[in-house]
Amino acid sequence: MKQTSNDNAANRTSYVGEVYSVGEKKVKSAVLDELPPEWAALHRDGYIHIHDLDAYGKTYNCLTFDFLREFPYRQFDGLTDTAKIIRLFGYIKTLFADMGNEQSGGMAFANFDNDIAAVYKNLGVQDNAQNREITAACIADLILWCNNTHTRMGQTSYYVTLNIGLANSEFARFIAYSVIDEFEKLGAIVFKPNIVFKVAQGVNRFETDNNFDLFQKALLCTAKKMIPTYLLCDCSQDKEVSPEKLSVMGCRTRVVADMFGEQTAIGRGNIANVSINLPRLALEINRDFSNETADEKIERLKRKWTKIADIVTEILIDRYNKVCSHDCSDFPVNCKRQMWCVNVQNMQDVFKHGTLSIGFIGLSETIELITEKRFYADNQTYTLALDFVKFMRDYCDGQCKKQNLNFSLLATSGELISGRFIEIDKSLFSCGANILEKGFYTNSFHVNVDSGISAREKLKKEGPFHALSNGGSISYIELNEAPIGNDEGLRELVEEGISAGVRYLGINFPLDSCNGCNISGVFDICPVCGSNDVTHIRRVSGYLEILDGFTNGKKNEAKTRTSN
């Protein structure tokens, strides 16, 4: 299907999708009309963005499955091993489709390799050559389903993340190996699902670790296809949590601490998130208080941000209360599948384990507007930036205690809002023209994509922000071309990330694929067959997608990226 430029790079055109989009816009407008005018104005005027507005009060955002807790083993009674394997992977695809249409965001396995191996063991499936061959074929089929199926809302792929790497048995190791191997063999044009390799000392990080070979295979696949990405379980913020309990959902979502239970991502998710447009606040301060010092402006920034964050908190609580007011019958798939950490009965008892996230975008532009320097330019400016993010995190921690709910600070990816916010701001401000003219705001706390600083320095600068962004964060390293075969070089970047405190790491490079002869590289015209029918694959925010479908803001960002 044709790739279109729209609000979501994962969309493809279809009749059902077109009808859905018309209805979605009307629903969003109706939701805003029903909210208190001050709340709606903040969204419409571009001070904030209420994510998944059409789902407001109807459903939650994302979930890491508690896959084993209520697995329906009886459905497999009396089947042969072959039938059990095929039905299991059919069950997983149905699970993704059903859950993906009952929630608004991503779905994840925290330990896909170990979970599948555990199900095989409990079903009595033998570990033999025939069953391994069938399993590998089913994994390839699942990958193709995730990549090619766009039936969510009639147009969108399902946001699926498979976390692997901690395999604790030989068959689990085979599952992890096959996920990487089958994904790699399917070629450049297959770029979903998101696969996350969990790096952990004593498991796979070093040559003496049992799964080091899986880590090497993952790195070699990343060098070709940008996937897997890497969850660095030994970083400062996560090293006290068991790696099995950690997970990435979607492009970066992190759920760990729980006021009502154990520290784990399994069976838990994000309920809702709202992002604040930081550059807007700085633009207003520069316009109204141009003669003040940078320190004075930062204090104004904190006050302005707090005023908006107080309203965002009200919005998140309102959304939480509304989704909790539903009966469990309003979530029939959740009731049937039971993927949360507690049984889906009283919805407040379920959703209290989720998070409410306050997000932010454009830290770099904000600090540059206030100080006239990029935040990574010198220690004083960097300290200002770090202090401000700590201020936001302290606020979120305070709301946890005040509201008795799991608030968190999210380093927002900003696929849509990187362009939406700046387009609104361009219509309102003449100051800060250089920042506004580039056509996008920088993700979360990221160093500017055209910084040109070294990979090591970028990780060193961004690392401390990960510890503050407990709702989710990622750092990218940008390369000029695929580092094919250079697993050692990528492993060094992983080690640099761990040392710097980076939680989640991705490797970016241009990946172009000829639709005629399937060769991949970096080109607009195929160097082999001369065709200009080329698919350009890039990382949009966390997932890989086709460049043609990027939002305008992300297209502008992609053109600006330089290597580290």
N, C-alpha and C positions, 0 to 999 in steps of 0.2 A: 504493500500500500504506500501511497505517496506520503512523504514526510512534509509536514507543514510548519510554518513559523507561527507559534502561538504561545500560550502561557505555560506550556509544559512540553519539554523536548521529547517526552516519551509518547506523546499523542500521535496517532495516525488518523487520516481521514476515513470516515465511514458514515453511512446514513444515520445509524443509531448514535454515533458520537456527535454528529452535527445537531441532532435533536436534543441530546443531553446537554450540549454546550449552551443552547438557547435557554433551556430550562434552568441550568446551573446559574447563569447570569441573573435570571429573574429571582431565583431563590436567594442569592447573595444580596441582591438589592432589597428584597423583602426582609431579610434578617437585619440588615442595617437600619431599615425603617422602624423596626420594632425595638431596637436598642435605644437606651437613653441618648438623646441628641449629642451630648458631649462625647460619648464613646464613638458614635458613628462618625462624627466630624473628624476625630483624630485619625480614623482609618481613611476616610475619603480624602482628607487633606494631606495625607502622606506623612504624618508624624509617626504612625504605627501601621503595622500590617497584621490583621487577624487572620492567621493561616487557616486554610480549609474552612472558609467562612460558611460555605454551604452545609457543612456538617455541624454547625454551631448548635449545641444542645441535643444533637441527635445521636452522635457516636463519638468514640474516642479516636486517637490518632494512630498509634502503632503498638506492636506487641512482639516480644520474644516468646515463642511458644514453650509452654511446659509440656513437651511432646509426649513424655513417657508416663505422666501421672495418671491419665485416664485412657491410655491407648486401648482401642477396641479389639483386643486379641480374639474374641469369640467370632468376629467376622471372618477369621481365617481358618476356623475349625474344618478339618477334613480335606484341606487342599494339599496338593503336591507342593514341593519346594518351588518349582517353577511358577505355579499359580500364586503362591504366597508372595514371591518377589514382585511379580507383575502387579498384583493387587495392591501391595504396599506402595509402590510408586504411583499407581493410579490414585490411591488414597491421598498421597501428598499433593498431587496436582489439584485434586478436588478441594483439599484443605485450603490451598492458596487461593483458588477461585472463590470459594465460599466466604472465607474470612476477609479476603481482599475487597469484597463488595459489602461487607458489614462494618468496616472501619475505613478511615480516611487515609491512612498512611501505610508504612512498611511493615513487613513480616520477617522474622528471623528465626533461625535455629542457632542456639548458642554453641552447640557441639554436634553438628550434623553427622560427623564420622562416628562418634561414640553412640549417639542416639540410634542410628540405623543399625549399628552392630548389636546394640542391646535388644532391639526388636527382633533381629534375626535369631539371636540366642534364645529369647523367650518363645519364639515361634518354632524352634527346633530346626531351623534351616541349616543345613550342613555347609561347612566351609570346604568346598571342593572346586575343582577347575570349572565344571559346568556352571555351577551357581555363581562363580566369580564372573564368568563370561556374560551371563544373563544380567547380573548386577551392573556391570560396566555399561552394557547397552541401555539399561534402564536409566542410568545416570546421564548418559548422553541425551537420551530422549527428554529427560526432565530439564536439562540445560536448554535444549532447543525449544521446549515449551515455554520456559521463562523468557527466552529471547524473542520468540516469534508471536506469542499470544498477546493480542491487544483487545481483549474483550471486557476489561474493567471499564465501566462507563461507556462501553461500545467503542473505545478508542485508545485506551491506555494500557501499557504493560503493567504487570504486577510487580510491586517493589519487594523483591525477595533478596534476602541476604543469607548466605550459608557460611557460618563460622566453622572453621576446621583447624586441625593442627595438633590437638592434644590427644590424639588416638592412643587408647590404653590397651589395645589388643591387636593381634595380627590382622584380624578382619577389619577392625576400625582403621588400621593403617592402610589396608587395601581400599577402603571407602575414600579416605582422604586422597590417596594417590590417584584414584580413578576420577574424582572430581576435578583435580588439576589436569590430569592427562587428557580426559575427554574434552574439557573446555579448550585446552590448547590445540588439540587436533581438529576442532571444528572451525578453526580459522578466524581471521580478523573480523569478519562480518557478524560473528556471534560474540556479543559483548555483555550479555546478561546470563545469569543473575550476578549480583555482586557477591564475590567470594572473598572472605576475610581470613587470612592466616594468622592465628594467635601465636605470637612468639613468646616463649617462656623458658627461663633457665631451668635446667634439669629435665626438660621435655624435648626441646628441639633447637634451642638457641645455639648450642655449642657442638663441636664435632663429637664429643663423647656422649651426647644425648641420643636417646634411642630414635627419635624422630628427626634427627638432623637431616637425613636424606630427603624427607618430605619438605623441609624448609628450603633445601637447595632446589628441589624441583619447582616449588612455588616461585622462587626468585627467578628461575629460568623462564617460567611462564610469564611472569610480570614483565620481564625484559622484552617479551614479544607483544604482549597484549594489555599491559597496564593493570592487569588483574592476575593474582590476588592483590588486595591491599593488606595492610599489616596492623593488627591490634597489638600494641607493645605492652604486654602484661607486666613487664618488669619496670615500667616507668614509675616515677615517684608517687603518682596519685593512685596507682592500682596495685602496687606490689604487695600490699597487705591484704588484698582480696584474692581468694582462690581463682586461678585463671578459668576454671570450669564455670565459675559464676559470672564471668564477664562476657559481654556480647556487643556487637555493633548492629544497630538497626538502620537500614537505609544508608544515607550518606554520612551519618555521624552520630545519631542519637545515642545518648548514654543514660542508662538507668541502673543505679547501683544502690545507693543509700535508701533506706526505707524506714520511716518513723514507726511503721506498724509491723515490721517483720525483719527478716535477715537481709544482709547485704547481698543482693543477687540481681541479675537481669532476667533470670529465667522466670517465666510466668508473669512478667511485668512489662509495662509500656508507658508511653507518654500519652496523657489525656488531651492536652492542648498546648499550643504555644503562640505567643504574640511577639513580634519583633519591633524594636524601636529604631527609628531612623536617626542615628547619631549625627550625621553631617547637617541635618536640618537644624538641630539645636546650635551647632557651631556657627552656621550661616547667620542665624538670628542674632547670636551674641556679637559676631563681627559687625553686623549692620548697626546694632543698637549701642554697642560699647567698644567702638573701634580703638579708643585711646587707652584702654586698660592693658595691664600686663598679662602675660600668659598665665601666671598663677591666679590672677583675679578672674580671668576668663574660665579657667578650669573649675574654680569654685562656683561660678555661675552655671557652668555645664552640669555640675553635680546637682544643684538645686533644680534646674529645669528638668533634668532627667528624673529626679525623684518625684516631681509633681506628675509627670507622665506615667512613671512606673506605678504610682499609687492607683491610677486609673486602670492601668493594665492588670494590676492585681485584682481589682474589682471585676474586670471582664473575665479573667481566668476563673475566679471563684463562681461567678454567675454561670459560666459555661459548665463548670464542674457540677454545680448543684442541679442544673437542668439535665445533664446526662445521667446523673445519679437518680433523678426522679423517675426515670423509666422503669418499667417492669422487666424482669428477665425475659419475658416473652417477646420484648422488642429486640432482643438479641438472640434469635433462635439458633444461629450457627454457633455462637459462643456457648450457648447452653448445651448444644449437642456435642461439640468438640472438646469443651472444657480445657482450654489452653492457658487460662490464667492460673495464678499460684493458689487460688482458692476457688471453690465451686461457684459457678455463676448462678446466684440466687438473688440475694439482696445486692443491688448494684452498687450501693455505697460501700459495702464490705469488699467489693471487688475493686472499684476504681480508686479507693483511698490508697491502694498500693501503687498507683500510677503517679506520674509527675506532671506538674504545671510549670511550664518553662517561659521565662522572659528572655527573649533573644535580642541580639544586637548585630548591626551591620555598619561598615564604614568607619571603623576605629581609625584607620590610617588617614583617611581624608579629614576626619574630625580633628585629629592632633595637628595635621598640617595646616588646617585653617586657623587654628588657635596659635600655633607657634611659628608658622611659616617654614617648618622643617618636617620631613618625614620622620615618623617616630623611631625608626631604627638608625637615624643619622648620628645621634650622639647619646651619651648616657643620660643626660639630664632630660631630654625629650622622651627617651625610652622609659625612664622612671615615671614621668607624668602619665604616659599611656598605661603602664602596668598598674599604677596606683588607681587610675580611674576604673579599670576593669575589676580590681579588687573591691573598690567601692560598690560596684554593681553586684558583685558576688556577696558581699556582706549584707546588702539589702535583701537579696534572695534568702540568705540564711536566716535573717531576721523574720521574714515572712513565714518561714517554716515554723518557727516558734510561735509567732503571733496567730497564724491561721490554723495551726496544727494540720498542715498538709505538706506534701513533698514538692516544695518549690525548688527550681534549679535555674542556673544561668546557662543559656544556650548560645554557642557561637554559630550564628545562623549562616546557612549556606547561601541563601539569597538568589535562587535561580530566577524567580520572577522579580523580586523587589530590588535587585541590584540595578535594574533598568527602570522599574516603576518609580521608585523614590527619586532618582536623579532627574527623570523627565518632569516630575512635578516641581522639583526644586529649581530647575532651569527656568521655569515659567515665572518664578517668584523672585529670584535673586540675580543681581548683576555682579555682585562681589563674588570672589572665588571662581572666576570664569574658567581658569585653567583646569580646575578640578571638575567643574560641571561639563565642560566640553568633551571630555573623553567618553561619556555616554554610559558609565557604569560606576557603581560603588564597589569597593573591595570587600570580599567576604569577611565577615566577623573581625578577627584580630590579625588577619593575614598581612604580611609584608606585601607592598605593592607588586603586582604581577610583572611590572617592567623594572624591578629593582636592580636586576643584574648581579645581586650579591651571590656569593658562593652558597652551595647547598648546605655546607656545614654552618655557615653564619646564619642562614635563614632558619634552620632548625634551632640553633642556639637562641635566636631572637624570639621565635614563636613558642618554644617549649614552655616557659613559665606561664603563659596564658592558658595552656591546657589544664593545669592544676586548678585554675580559677573557674573554668568553664565546665562545671560538673554536669550540665545538661547535654553535653556533646561537643566535640571539636575534632578537627582534622588539620594536618599540615600536608602540603604538596611540595614535591621537588619537580621542577620543570626541566626537561632535557630537550635537546634539539632533535634527537632521533632515537629510535628504539635501541637500547643498549644490549642487543642480542648476544647471548652467551656470557654476559658479564655479571654472573651471579655474585662474584666476590665484591664487585663495586657496589651493587645494590645491598649486599649484606653489610658493608661498611656504613651505608646510609642508615640502615636500620639501627646499627649500633650507635651512630651519632644521634639518632632520634631518641633512643632510650636514655642516653647520657644527658640529653637536653631536656628531658621531661615530656617529650611528645607522647601522646596517648595513641594516636591513630595516624598512620602514614600512608600516603599514596604517591605513586610515581607517575608523572605525566609526560607524554611526548606525542607529537603528531602521528596519527596512524591513518593512512589512506589506503583504500583497497579498490582495485580495478574490478568492476562488475563483469568485465569481459573475460579476463584470464585469471582472476583471483589473486594476482600478485599484490603484495602489500609493501608499503614504504612511505615516503614523503613525496607526493607529487600531485599535480593537477591534471597532467596528461600522462597516461600509462607509458612507462619507458620500454615496455615489451611489445604491446600491441598497438600503441598509439591512440587508444580510446580515451575520450574525455568523460566517459560514464564512470565516475569515480565517487565512492562513498568516503566522506571525511568523518572519522570517528574521533571525538574528543571527550574529555571529562567535563561535564557541564557543571556539576557541583560536587557530587560524590559518585554518582553513577556515570557510566559511559553512555554516550548517545551520539546520534548523527548530527553533525554541525548544522546542517540546513534547517533543522527544527529548533535550534536554540532560540531563546527569547532574545530580543534586540540587545538588552544589556549584556547578556552572556556572549553574544556574537562580537560585540565591541571589546569585551574582555579578552576573548580568544585571539583577536587580532593584535592585542597589546602585549600578550605574554612573551617574555624573553626567558632564556635558559638560566639556570642557576649554576 
